[in-house]
Amino acid sequence: MSGLVLITGGASGIGAAAGRATAAAGMHPVLCDIAAFPSDAANVWRSPLDVSDEDAVGREIAAIEAELGPIEGLVNAAGILGRMHPPQRLRMSDWDREIAVDLRGTYVMCREVGSRMATRRRGAIVNIASIVSLSSAPVHGYGPAKAAVANLTATLAAEWGPRGVRVNAVSPGFTRTPALQRGFDAGVMDAARMAELAALRRLVEPDEIGRVIAWLLGSGASAITGVNLPVDAGFLCGVTWQAYGGLRGG
Ligand code: NAI
């Protein structure tokens, strides 16, 4: 693919890394976000875009295609991390917001852009799920939202595959982004503990996720659709070892 790739959540973390990786792969990234970009940022769509607002998404996608041409790739990296409260303390307003951005926002973007791709019979989408889509974690809104993103990915892959559109998900493990850093700074997440539990004994870097996203969009992955690929430094493969005393030395 050498065409236009729209990346939501492009102002930070994994979305910004997807922008760097797709540019390096010869694609034409356009970053959008609900937050403002620095005035000197390149490849950005300046109007703020809330992915959970379907009217705004419809308007902005039409404007982007009118100005820049057909979108050939879509990366849904906009997201908010989940609140780690037990159910009796998790406010329904927080649960609703996590579902609205992480699940509904992903669907709204896929629906608007994927339908256009299906009409043109060309396109690739990468949704950002999470390792919590494949296990459980103490995030009662975020976890179900991400599991649903994995299911949505397979559902849309089957829906649009016959019309040449591929839809895949990447499930990052603990990735050193501003969102995770906020958790470290607040003392609710422990970087050393997260690194120790992964088989590779480290966190994932945003650019490692970005490169996988670019690969899934490109011709190297032309027969891959409907998958949910963990990129987690071996967190999932090592976690059951905790019941046997943990990973061996190293
Ligand atoms: P981040 O906070 O660094 O970046 C997220 C971006 O999304 C921000 O620029 C934010 O302004 C934007 N955003 C938030 N709500 C939005 C909305 N309604 N509309 C448009 N943009 C919006 O976070 P990070 O870590 O880069 O996360 C990106 C995605 O990766 C999220 O879906 C997150 O759940 C997922 N993820 C992150 C992991 C990590 O360890 N950092 C692990 C697993 C998944």
Residues whose N, C-alpha, C, O or C-beta is under 5 A from the ligand:
A	BS01	NAI	G9 A11 S12 G13 I14 G15 D33 I34 A35 L49 D50 V51 S52 A77 A78 G79 I80 V101 I128 A129 S130 I131 P172 G173 F174 T175 T177 P178 A179 L180
